[in-house]
């Protein structure tokens, strides 16, 4: 029987749906179809909201309405995941008139680009104030006075804790930018414009947070000691934790990239695979755990300032939620996913 429906035969999203449909008609399952690598591999699937009138008849959900074609079983080789269609993309039609933008290495690297420029500027200003004794710019002093409501305090200069935190934050941003541009292989996805704007503002506010949590030295008090004289045990502990967590995160990002690249670094697939090796044997998202530890190290540099603990709690809840969703995704997608793995914290969560 031939069925005439609205379908774009050249769209990878439709091709995936048809491939799964015909695989099921032959007695297979969607899980087997995905694990066999059938159909174009995408990070987002629209099976969550099928059209009832079609699902009741065993048909795949419709993803577009650009062409009218008669459905036949997909020909061999017609579902090549690397083939890009020049016809109107169904995914773009589904997301039409919604406030979303494409997410990938170009857009995601914007966050770290802003952080590199902005926090690099704040770092230069702080170093000049701490080493050369120059005053903070008027505009920056005004912003800090507004955020801290302490306009009466006359700051002599940033402390060693602030300079170290700014330096590590800038180093972290540079590394993550390089990983986004040169290492990571992103799946196709979208991000809401509000989330994108929040990501850009986040690192701007984070840099100001570092300065706001600085211990104020008032002109009428004791003079500020030299930077090296301010060195304490928690500075060394924070730096060591930062370095270890950064190495852990970079190793995790490298393992994830290797799942989609060949020996020479070329991208071979966008399929999701089970990560192996390193801390992936303990948790599903060790790179998220490393992110929490990096912010904990910055909190240590501030000697446990309350504001920084609030930042760490925000990052912890954010990364824990993301790790939980990713952990559940792995269990749904891979039938033999290691059951002893936790989501974020080894043996606990």
LOLOMAR-430381 format. One record per residue (C-alpha): x, y, z; residue number from 0. Coordinates in Angstrom, 1 decimal. Example, Ala and Ser with C-alpha at 12.3 -4.5 7.8 and 13.67 -1.06 7.14 Angstrom:
((12.3 -4.5 7.8) 0);
((13.7 -1.1 7.1) 1);
END
This chain:
((0.0 0.0 0.0) 0);
((1.3 3.4 -0.9) 1);
((0.6 6.3 1.4) 2);
((0.8 10.0 0.2) 3);
((1.8 12.4 3.0) 4);
((3.7 15.6 3.3) 5);
((7.4 14.7 3.4) 6);
((10.7 16.1 2.3) 7);
((12.6 13.1 0.9) 8);
((15.9 15.0 1.0) 9);
((15.6 16.1 4.7) 10);
((17.8 14.1 7.1) 11);
((15.2 14.4 9.9) 12);
((12.5 12.9 7.7) 13);
((14.9 10.2 6.4) 14);
((15.7 9.2 9.9) 15);
((12.0 8.9 10.8) 16);
((11.4 6.8 7.7) 17);
((14.4 4.6 8.4) 18);
((13.2 3.8 11.8) 19);
((9.7 3.2 10.5) 20);
((10.7 0.7 7.9) 21);
((13.1 -1.0 10.4) 22);
((10.3 -1.5 12.8) 23);
((8.0 -2.8 10.1) 24);
((10.6 -5.6 9.6) 25);
((10.5 -6.5 13.2) 26);
((13.3 -4.4 14.6) 27);
((13.2 -1.7 17.3) 28);
((14.1 1.9 17.3) 29);
((16.9 1.2 19.8) 30);
((18.4 -1.3 17.4) 31);
((18.1 1.1 14.6) 32);
((19.9 3.8 16.5) 33);
((22.6 1.5 17.8) 34);
((23.2 0.2 14.3) 35);
((23.8 3.7 13.2) 36);
((20.8 3.9 10.9) 37);
((19.8 7.2 9.6) 38);
((21.4 10.6 10.0) 39);
((22.6 11.1 13.5) 40);
((21.3 14.1 15.3) 41);
((21.2 15.1 18.9) 42);
((17.6 16.1 18.8) 43);
((14.7 13.8 17.8) 44);
((11.0 14.6 17.5) 45);
((9.6 11.3 18.5) 46);
((8.6 12.9 21.8) 47);
((5.6 14.6 20.3) 48);
((4.3 12.5 17.4) 49);
((1.0 13.2 15.7) 50);
((-1.6 10.9 17.2) 51);
((-3.3 10.3 13.9) 52);
((-0.1 8.9 12.4) 53);
((1.3 7.1 15.4) 54);
((-1.9 5.1 15.8) 55);
((-1.4 3.9 12.3) 56);
((2.2 3.0 12.8) 57);
((3.5 5.9 10.7) 58);
((6.5 8.1 11.7) 59);
((5.7 11.7 12.8) 60);
((5.8 14.3 10.0) 61);
((8.6 16.7 10.2) 62);
((8.0 19.0 7.3) 63);
((5.7 19.8 4.5) 64);
((7.8 21.0 1.6) 65);
((7.3 18.1 -0.9) 66);
((4.6 15.6 -1.7) 67);
((6.2 12.2 -2.3) 68);
((5.1 8.6 -2.2) 69);
((6.7 6.7 0.6) 70);
((8.8 3.7 -0.3) 71);
((11.4 1.9 1.8) 72);
((14.5 4.0 1.8) 73);
((17.1 2.9 -0.7) 74);
((20.4 1.6 0.4) 75);
((22.9 4.4 1.0) 76);
((20.1 7.0 0.9) 77);
((20.5 7.7 4.6) 78);
((24.1 8.8 4.6) 79);
((24.6 10.9 7.8) 80);
((27.2 13.1 6.0) 81);
((24.9 14.1 3.2) 82);
((23.7 17.7 3.5) 83);
((20.4 18.6 1.8) 84);
((20.1 21.7 -0.3) 85);
((16.3 21.7 0.0) 86);
((14.5 23.5 2.8) 87);
((15.5 21.9 6.1) 88);
((12.6 20.5 8.2) 89);
((14.2 21.4 11.4) 90);
((14.3 25.0 10.4) 91);
((10.6 24.9 9.6) 92);
((9.8 23.3 12.9) 93);
((11.7 26.0 14.7) 94);
((10.4 28.8 12.5) 95);
((9.0 31.9 14.3) 96);
((10.7 30.8 17.6) 97);
((13.4 32.7 19.4) 98);
((16.2 30.2 19.0) 99);
((19.6 30.2 17.3) 100);
((21.8 27.4 16.1) 101);
((24.2 26.1 18.8) 102);
((27.6 24.9 17.9) 103);
((31.3 25.7 18.3) 104);
((30.8 29.2 16.7) 105);
((28.0 30.3 19.0) 106);
((29.3 28.5 22.1) 107);
((32.7 30.0 21.8) 108);
((31.2 33.4 22.0) 109);
((30.8 33.0 25.8) 110);
((34.5 32.4 26.3) 111);
((35.5 35.0 23.8) 112);
((33.6 37.6 25.9) 113);
((35.2 36.2 29.0) 114);
((38.7 36.4 27.6) 115);
((38.3 40.0 26.5) 116);
((36.4 41.3 29.5) 117);
((38.2 39.4 32.3) 118);
((41.6 40.0 30.6) 119);
((40.8 43.8 30.8) 120);
((39.9 43.5 34.4) 121);
((43.1 41.5 35.1) 122);
((45.3 44.2 33.5) 123);
((43.6 46.9 35.5) 124);
((44.0 44.9 38.7) 125);
((47.7 44.1 38.1) 126);
((48.4 47.8 37.4) 127);
((46.6 48.8 40.5) 128);
((48.3 46.2 42.7) 129);
((51.8 46.4 41.3) 130);
((52.1 50.0 40.1) 131);
((49.8 51.5 42.6) 132);
((47.5 53.1 40.0) 133);
((43.9 53.8 40.9) 134);
((41.1 51.9 39.4) 135);
((39.3 53.6 36.5) 136);
((36.5 55.9 37.6) 137);
((33.9 53.9 35.7) 138);
((35.0 50.6 37.3) 139);
((35.1 52.1 40.8) 140);
((31.6 53.4 40.2) 141);
((30.3 50.0 39.1) 142);
((31.9 48.3 42.1) 143);
((30.5 50.9 44.5) 144);
((27.0 50.4 43.0) 145);
((27.2 46.6 43.3) 146);
((28.7 46.5 46.8) 147);
((26.9 49.5 48.2) 148);
((30.2 50.6 49.8) 149);
((31.0 53.9 48.2) 150);
((32.5 55.1 51.5) 151);
((35.3 52.5 51.2) 152);
((38.5 53.8 49.5) 153);
((40.2 50.8 47.9) 154);
((44.0 51.0 47.8) 155);
((44.2 48.2 45.3) 156);
((43.2 44.5 44.7) 157);
((44.6 41.9 47.0) 158);
((46.6 38.8 46.0) 159);
((43.4 36.7 46.2) 160);
((41.7 38.8 43.6) 161);
((44.6 38.9 41.2) 162);
((45.0 35.1 41.4) 163);
((41.3 34.5 40.9) 164);
((41.2 36.8 37.9) 165);
((44.3 35.1 36.4) 166);
((42.9 31.5 36.9) 167);
((39.5 32.6 35.5) 168);
((41.2 34.1 32.4) 169);
((43.3 30.9 31.9) 170);
((40.1 28.8 32.3) 171);
((38.3 30.9 29.6) 172);
((41.3 30.6 27.2) 173);
((41.4 26.8 27.6) 174);
((37.7 26.4 27.2) 175);
((37.6 28.6 24.1) 176);
((40.4 26.5 22.5) 177);
((38.5 23.3 23.3) 178);
((35.3 24.7 21.7) 179);
((37.1 25.8 18.6) 180);
((39.8 23.2 18.1) 181);
((38.8 20.1 20.0) 182);
((35.1 19.5 20.7) 183);
((32.7 18.1 18.1) 184);
((29.3 19.5 18.8) 185);
((26.0 17.9 17.9) 186);
((23.4 19.9 16.0) 187);
((21.2 21.8 18.4) 188);
((19.6 25.1 19.2) 189);
((19.7 27.5 22.2) 190);
((17.1 30.0 23.2) 191);
((18.1 33.6 22.6) 192);
((17.6 34.3 26.4) 193);
((20.0 31.5 27.3) 194);
((22.5 32.9 24.8) 195);
((22.2 36.4 26.3) 196);
((22.6 35.0 29.8) 197);
((25.7 33.1 28.7) 198);
((27.2 36.4 27.5) 199);
((26.4 38.3 30.6) 200);
((27.4 35.5 33.0) 201);
((31.2 35.9 32.5) 202);
((30.9 39.7 32.7) 203);
((29.1 39.5 36.0) 204);
((31.5 36.8 37.2) 205);
((34.5 39.1 36.6) 206);
((32.8 41.8 38.6) 207);
((32.0 39.3 41.3) 208);
((35.7 38.6 41.8) 209);
((36.4 42.3 42.4) 210);
((33.3 42.7 44.6) 211);
((34.5 40.0 47.0) 212);
((37.9 41.6 47.3) 213);
((38.8 42.5 50.9) 214);
((38.7 46.3 51.1) 215);
((41.7 48.2 52.4) 216);
((40.6 51.6 53.6) 217);
((43.0 54.6 53.5) 218);
((42.7 55.2 57.2) 219);
((43.7 51.6 58.1) 220);
((46.9 49.8 57.9) 221);
((48.8 50.0 54.5) 222);
((48.3 47.0 52.2) 223);
((51.3 44.6 52.3) 224);
((53.1 43.5 49.2) 225);
((51.5 40.9 47.0) 226);
((53.9 38.1 47.9) 227);
((53.5 38.9 51.6) 228);
((49.8 38.2 51.3) 229);
((50.4 34.6 50.3) 230);
((48.5 32.1 52.5) 231);
((48.0 28.3 52.5) 232);
((44.6 28.5 50.9) 233);
((46.2 30.2 47.9) 234);
((48.4 27.2 47.2) 235);
((45.5 24.8 47.8) 236);
((43.2 26.7 45.4) 237);
((45.9 26.8 42.7) 238);
((46.6 23.1 43.0) 239);
((42.9 22.2 42.9) 240);
((42.4 24.4 39.9) 241);
((45.3 22.8 38.0) 242);
((44.1 19.3 38.8) 243);
((40.5 20.0 37.9) 244);
((41.5 21.7 34.6) 245);
((43.6 18.7 33.6) 246);
((40.7 16.4 34.5) 247);
((38.3 18.4 32.4) 248);
((40.6 18.7 29.4) 249);
((41.2 14.9 29.5) 250);
((37.4 14.3 29.6) 251);
((36.8 16.7 26.7) 252);
((39.5 14.9 24.7) 253);
((37.9 11.5 25.3) 254);
((34.5 12.8 24.2) 255);
((36.0 14.3 21.0) 256);
((37.7 10.9 20.2) 257);
((34.3 9.3 20.2) 258);
((33.5 11.2 17.0) 259);
((36.9 11.6 15.3) 260);
((39.3 9.4 13.6) 261);
((43.0 8.8 14.2) 262);
((43.9 11.9 12.3) 263);
((41.4 14.1 14.0) 264);
((38.8 14.2 11.2) 265);
((35.1 14.1 12.2) 266);
((33.6 10.7 11.3) 267);
((30.3 10.8 13.0) 268);
((28.0 12.8 15.2) 269);
((26.5 9.8 16.9) 270);
((26.4 9.5 20.6) 271);
((28.5 6.7 22.0) 272);
((29.4 5.4 25.5) 273);
((32.4 7.3 26.9) 274);
((35.2 5.0 28.2) 275);
((38.3 5.5 30.2) 276);
((39.4 7.8 33.0) 277);
((36.8 9.1 35.3) 278);
((34.1 8.1 32.8) 279);
((34.3 4.7 34.4) 280);
((33.0 6.2 37.6) 281);
((30.5 8.9 36.5) 282);
((28.7 9.8 33.3) 283);
((29.8 13.5 33.3) 284);
((33.2 13.9 35.0) 285);
((33.7 17.1 33.0) 286);
((30.8 18.6 34.8) 287);
((32.3 17.6 38.1) 288);
((35.6 19.2 37.1) 289);
((33.7 22.5 36.4) 290);
((32.3 22.4 40.0) 291);
((35.9 21.8 41.3) 292);
((37.3 24.7 39.3) 293);
((34.8 27.1 40.8) 294);
((35.5 25.6 44.3) 295);
((39.2 26.4 43.7) 296);
((38.3 30.0 43.0) 297);
((36.2 30.1 46.2) 298);
((39.2 28.8 48.1) 299);
((41.3 31.7 46.8) 300);
((38.8 34.1 48.3) 301);
((39.1 32.3 51.6) 302);
((35.6 31.1 51.4) 303);
((33.7 34.4 50.9) 304);
((30.0 34.0 51.1) 305);
((29.4 35.4 47.7) 306);
((31.7 32.8 46.2) 307);
((30.0 30.0 48.0) 308);
((26.7 31.1 46.4) 309);
((28.4 31.0 43.0) 310);
((29.7 27.5 43.7) 311);
((26.2 26.4 44.8) 312);
((24.7 27.8 41.6) 313);
((27.3 25.9 39.5) 314);
((26.8 22.7 41.5) 315);
((23.0 22.7 41.0) 316);
((23.4 23.7 37.4) 317);
((25.9 21.0 36.6) 318);
((24.1 18.4 38.7) 319);
((20.9 18.9 36.7) 320);
((22.7 18.7 33.4) 321);
((24.6 15.6 34.5) 322);
((21.4 13.9 35.7) 323);
((19.7 14.6 32.3) 324);
((22.7 13.3 30.4) 325);
((22.9 10.2 32.7) 326);
((19.3 9.4 32.0) 327);
((19.8 9.9 28.3) 328);
((22.7 7.4 28.3) 329);
((20.5 4.8 30.1) 330);
((17.6 5.3 27.6) 331);
((19.8 5.2 24.5) 332);
((22.2 2.3 25.4) 333);
((20.8 -0.9 26.8) 334);
((24.2 -2.1 28.1) 335);
((25.2 1.2 29.7) 336);
((27.3 0.5 32.8) 337);
((24.9 0.5 35.8) 338);
((27.6 1.2 38.4) 339);
((28.2 4.6 37.0) 340);
((26.8 7.6 38.8) 341);
((25.8 10.9 37.2) 342);
((28.2 13.4 38.7) 343);
((29.8 12.4 42.0) 344);
((31.5 9.0 42.2) 345);
((29.6 6.5 44.4) 346);
((27.1 9.2 45.5) 347);
((25.1 11.0 42.8) 348);
END
